[in-house]
Structure formats: C-alpha cells, structure tokens
Amino acid sequence: MDRRYIYLACGAVHFFIIFSASCRDSFWLLSQGYSFLPRSLDETWRKAQTVASAALGEHLSSNNPVRQFIAAYAHCAGIQSGYGYFAPNVPDSYKVVFEFRYPDGRTEVDLPHVGAAAAGLRLAALLDRIGENRSDQLREAVIKMLAQSVWRDHPGAISARAVFGYIKLPTTAEFLRDKTESYQVLYSYDFSFESGPAGSKAP
C-alpha cells in the first residue's frame, strides 16, 4: 500500500478524534445552559453529546481495547481536554472537604493544602478533572491520594470522610434577586487506617 494513504488514514483518524472530543465538550456545555440558546434545547444537546461520546468509544466497556486505545491516544496527543469552544461564563467550581475523626469523638474539617499560587491552579484543574471524570474507581483513587496528603496534618485521626461537590454560582437573574452561591454534594468517601476507603455516592 502506498505510504501516502497510510499517512492520510492516520491523519483522518487523528482529526476525527479531535472533532469528536470538541463536539462532546461543546455539547456538554450547551446542555448545561451555558449559552444564550433556549433551555428547551438542553435535551437535544445531551443526545448529541451521547453520540459524540459514543464516537470516542466511551459507551464501550472500560476493558474494551478500542476504548483503551482511543483514550490512550487522546491523552498522549493532548486531545482529551481543552476542546470546548465556549467560554463566556464563569464555571461552577469543584471543591473537596475532609472531615477527620478522632478516638475521643472530636472532628476537624480541613481542605487540601498548596504551597504556592501555581500549585493552587494545578489543584483547581485537578478537581475539575475529578468532577468531569466518569470512572468511579479513578475518582475514588485520586480523592484517596488527596486525603492521604492532608491526613499527615492530623496524625491522631482514626478515620476521615471526603466530601466532593461543587459551588453552584447563581445566574444573573438569581443574583439580582440576592441569591448567593450554594454547595452541591456529589460524592462522599470514607477512609480509615485499617480498612482503606469505602466510597458512596451522596444522596
């Protein structure tokens, strides 16, 4: 086979993955109401996002080699993120809070620590990726690592609970009615020295 056709096929696959990833991210933003388009179209955008996700193999089993290849290539090529073409709004901010419990019944609340502004930006980006991730196992593993880093400042604690959620900002209309931001809990995970983590979705 002519080498040019091989290059052409590889280029077509590459740009198809870029196109599918950009459509998936953009349709997700549209389905969340982050545009001037009517909310009646939200369900249409959600269906379109499902189609774009299917094109990336995300409807397949996590053990499927096709899905694994596409995901690995997308990450290596930098395609997996950064292809949502809408940025007119301030997005909801994800947040993780740790509650440490001591043998005497005391509890202490703490947040992840950063040593510099650059580290804070990386932490914010990490929390965004956790919030957008569809794998419960990966989400739990990353939050467990964050909990272990904070746990060093609470050596007497026997267990901890990690609560992951996001700060929902009010819309312009809600802000004019004096409504403030609210914290929405998405997931909670329990950790202990003896038994390891046990995760559960928040009700």
RAPETA-V425826 format. One line per field, one symbol per residue. ss: DSSP state (2 for helix, 1 for strand, 0 for the rest). psi: psi as a letter, one per 20 degrees, with the letter a starting at -180 (. if undefined). burial: + if it has 9 or more other C-alpha atoms within 8 Angstrom, else -. A space follows every 10 residues. Layout:
ss = ???
psi = ???
burial = ???
This chain:
ss = 0022222222 2222222222 2222222222 2000000022 2222222222 2222200000 0000222222 2222220000 0000000000 0011111111 1100001111 0000002222 2222222222 2200022222 2222222222 2000001111 1111111100 0222220000 0111111111 1100000111 100
psi = pphhhggggg hggghggggg gggggghggh hjjlriqqii ighghgghhg ghhhhjjiir qiiphgghgg ggghghikhh rjkpjpliro rqpqqpppop prhjiqqppr rqqqirhhhh ghgghghghg hiqiohgggg gghghgghhh hhjmhiqirq ppopaqooqq rgghhhjkpr qqpopgqqpp qrhgiaqoqq qq.
burial = -----+---- ------++-+ ++++++++++ +-++------ ++--++-+++ -+++-+++-- ------++-+ +--++---++ --++------ ---+++++++ ++-------+ -+------++ --++--++-+ --+-----++ -+++-++--+ +-----++++ ++++++++++ ---++----- ----++++++ ++----+--- ---
